[in-house]
Every structure is written in C-alpha cells, then in structure tokens.
Amino acid sequence: MAGAGGLANLYGTEKDRVNCPFYFKTGACRHAEKCTRLHNKPVISQTVMIPHMYLNPIAAPMVDKNGKPVEYDKKYLRDHFEEFYEDTFEELMKHGEIKELNVVDNVCEHLLGNVYVKFATEEDAEHAHNNLVGRLYAGRVLKPEFVPVTDFRESSCRQYEENECGRGGLCNFMHLKGVSKSLLRDLFSEQKKLYKERRREKRRREKELMRGHDDSPGAKRPAHDPNEQILGLGRPSKADRETSEERRERLRMAYETKHGKQQWD
C-alpha cells in the first residue's frame, strides 16, 4: 500500500516518468503527440479547453514603416480582451453553469489563445462540448476538448503572478489573463439570474408532472398534450417547433441589440 501511495503522489509531477506533467496541469504539451510520456485524455471532465480561440494581439505585433515593432496601448489590450471575455462568457453560460473561465496570455504554440472553461458539473461540460463542436468563432472552427485540468492554481506560473517569469510568453505553465472584478461580478450575477430562473421553471414543470400522475380519488387531472415540453426534454408540436436557423437568428438579434455585432456563428 505504501508503494501505491507513493505512485499516487508522483502522478502528474516532474518525477512521474510515465505521465506528462505538463499535459496533466495544462491540457497541452509542446511535444504534442511526440511526447515521450503519456497524455491521459479524459473521456469526460468538468473542464473544457477550446484551443487557440482567443486572438491575442501580442502574438501578431504591429510594425512601423521602418519594420520596427510598435507596442500596443495597454488600454487597447485590456479592452480587446475584456470584450472577448464578456462575449465568450455570455455564450458559454447558455450551455452550462460556469465555475471558472480562464484565458492564457502565453504565446507558445501549444498554449496560444487557449480558453479553459470549468463547469459546475460534468453534465454541463458535456452539453457545452457537444454544442460547441464545429461552431465558428471569428470565422474559425472551434475544436473543444475535455482536459484533466481542475485546479488552475496548480497550472499557473507562480513567477508570472509575481511579475518575475523569465520565460515570458514562452513559459509552459499558464499565464492567466486578469479580468476586472467589476466585469466578473456582472457576468456571474447575470448567470445566477439565468440559472435561478431555469431551476424555478424546472420545479414548476416537476410539480405539473406530479399533479398529472396524482391517482388519488377526486384529483383533477389536467389534459396532457403529448407534445408538451417537460423539463425542457419534450418535443413541441411540429407546427410550433422553432428551427435551429430561427433559434440562432433570434439569439443573434437579441445579442446584437444589446451588445452590437457578435463574432459567433
């Protein structure tokens, strides 16, 4: 048993000569399929990674007429990122309740633009994953995947958090981009209202369903429409059913009315 405990303590660390510690901690590895250690890809996980989704401006630096690099304005970089973060959070929370949404600032190939979403449950993560596969964002196809990352504190670069990382954007540990507290507060508040309403609606449907199965003498039994949606899982009548194109257009128009033209398709 002592030996088994020792192996468990080694798993996913630098001393583990079998499993890749970088894949275990970040869901990505600079050696990719050529890595000499195992990448144990989970069949399902609370965390979904969307590789290379964020188009980080610093990965494509500007140059002046003489070919010299020009630094981006810090305010522009912050606004560019937070606009992306807000857009992404509001889209992803439709598919599952978000616990954490993180975007890395690394510019090395295997981490560049990676977005990590940790959902409340594996079921939420699976639903989001299935709905994101093949979707387009900014004209590029999304390829979400489940990753073993659960604790972003273990995945993050300590030196970066203290502004002391000597490897800069080429570091193999996550450099998580900061998000303003006010934006996080607003987004999680919006999500809380959304899922509070969904839970209320679920309870209401459950009560209606229970009343429909009440066999006690004199119980009123409401007429049951076989096409009625129960808990969001039923099928509406064909005449009333909203097509996927109609739903997408409705959501797009509602979003653009509030935020302006979006990148999702």
N, C-alpha and C positions, 0 to 999 in steps of 0.2 A: 504493500500500500504506500509505503514511503516513496518507492520509486515512481509510482503512478502520480503521487502528489508533486514530486519534483518535475516530472514531464509537464504537468498541467501548469506549473509556474513558469516554465520555459516557453510555453506556446505563444507564438507571436512576438517574441523578443529577439534581440540580436543574437542571443545564444542558441536560438532554435535553428538547427542546421537543416531542418526538413521543410518548415513552412516559412513563407516570405513575410517578414515583419512589416515591410512597407505596404504590401497589399492588405494585410490584416488591419493596419491602422488607417490607411487612406483609401482603400479600394482601388488603388492604381499602383503601377510599378514601372520604373523607367526601362526595365528589361522586357516588359510585356511577356509574350509567350516564350521568349528565350531565357527567361529567368531560370536559374538552376534550382530554385526552391518552389514549393507548391503554392499555387493560388487557389485556396479553397473557396470557390464561389458559392454563396448560399443559394438554395433553391428559392427561399423567401426570406425577407428581412424587414424590420421596421424602417430601414434606411434605403432610399433610392438615390442613386447618383445619375445625373444627366451630364455626360462628358461634353466638354467644350461648348457649353451653352452660352456662357457669358462672353461677349466680345469685348475683351479688356483693351481699352485704348493704348495702354502702355506696351502691349505686345506688338503694336504697329506704330512706332514712334514717328512723329512728324519731322520733316527736314525743311530747312530754309532753301533759298535759291542757290546757295553755295554747297548744298548737300550736308550741312551740319545739323545734328539733331536739335530739335526745339522742345523744351519741356512743356508739358501740358499744365494748364492752370489748375490748381488744386480744387477750386470751387467747381470747375467743369467736371473734373474726375469724380468728385463726390456726387454732384447732381446726376451725372450719367449713370453711376452705379445705383443710386437710390431709386431712380426712375425704373431701372431694370428690376430691382429687388421688389418694389411695390407691385409692378405688373406681374411678376412671376409668382409672388405670394398669393395674390388675389386669384390667379388662375388655378394654382395647385390646390388651394384650400377647398375648391369646389369638389375635388375628387377624394379628399380625406383630411382629417383633422391634423394640422401641422404642430409638432412639438418644437422642432428647430429647422430653420432654413439657413444654410451656410454656403457662401461662395468664396472660393480661394483666389488669392491675389498672385499666386505663383505663375511664372511664365515658362516653366519647363514643359516639354511637350505632353507628358502624361498627366499633368495636373492643370494645364492651361484652361481657364474658363469653366472648371468643373463646378457643378451645383449639387449640393447634398441636401436632401430633404428627409428628416426623420419624422415619421408619422406616429400618431398615438397608438396605433395597433398595426399588426402585420396585415390584417384585412384591409385597412385603409391604404397601406402601402401597395398592396397587390392591386387594388382597384385603380389607384393613381397610375401605377406602372402600366397596366393594361390599356388605360385610356390615353396614355402619352406616346406609346409606341407608334411610330410613323407620323406623329404630328409634326407640323412645321413651325419653326420659330425663326423670324428674320430670314425666311427663305431657305432654312437648313432643316434637314430631317433630324428629329430627336431620337436618340437611342438609349433610353433609360435602362439601368440595370440594378439589381439588388447587390448591395455590398455589405461586408461584415462590420462596418463602422457603426458603433453605438455610443462611444464616449469621445466626443470631439476634443476634450481636454487632453486625452492621451495621443490624439492625432496631430495636435497643434505644435508648432515650433515655439518653444519657450523663449528662445533668444529673440525671435521676431516680436513677441509680445512685449519684450523689454527694449525693443529697437536696437538689438545688438547682433542680429543674424548676419554673419559674414558672407553667406552664400547668396543673399538677396533673393530674387525671384526664382533662382535655380535650386533652391532648397527642396529636399524630398519630403519634408514634413509640411503640413498645411499652414499657409499664411492666410488666416481667415480675415476677410474684409470686414471692417467695422460698420455698423449700422446705427444711426441715431436712435436714442432711446424713445424720442417722440414718435418716430415712424413705427418702431416695433410696438409701442403701446397702442397706436391707432390700428395697426394691422391685426394684432391679437384680439383687440376689443371687437373689431368687425367680425373676426372669425367666431368669437364667443357668441355673439348675437345670432350668427348664422346657424351654429350647431345647437344653440338653445332652442331656436325655432324648429329645427329638424327633430330634436328629441321630443318637443311638445307635440308635434304632428304625429310622430311615431306612437306616442302614448295614446293620443286620440284615436288613431286607427286601431290600436290594440283593443281599446275599450269597445269600439264599434264592433270589432270582430267577436269579442267575448259576448256582447249582447246578442249578436246574431246566432250564437251557439247556446243560448240560455234555454234549457229544456224544462224549466220549472213551470207548473201549471199557471196559466194566465199570463205568461211572459209575452210581451209584444215582440214580434219578430219582424224587423224591417225587411221589406222586399230586397232581395240580394241581386244585384246586377252582376252577372258573371264576368263582365268586362271591367268592373270597378277595380281600381288600383288599391291594393292593401299593402301598407308598409313600403310603398314605392316599388313593389316587386310584381304587381299585377300588370295586365295588359289593357290599355284603353281600347275602346271600340275603334275599328279601322277608320271610320269617318272622322273621329276626334283625335286620332293619334298624330302627334307632331313628328314630321320627318326630321332626320338628322340635319338636313340642309336648313330647314326652317328654324330648328333649335339653335344651330350655330349662328345664323343670321340674327336671331333675336338677341342672343347673348352678346354678339359683336356690337349691335346697335346700342344696347344698354350700356356696355362698357365705354364705347366711343363717345356717347352722350356725356358720361361722367368724366372721362379721362382724356378724350381725344383719340386719334387713330392708334390702334394697337399693332403689335407685331405677330400675334398668334394667328394661326390658320389651321 
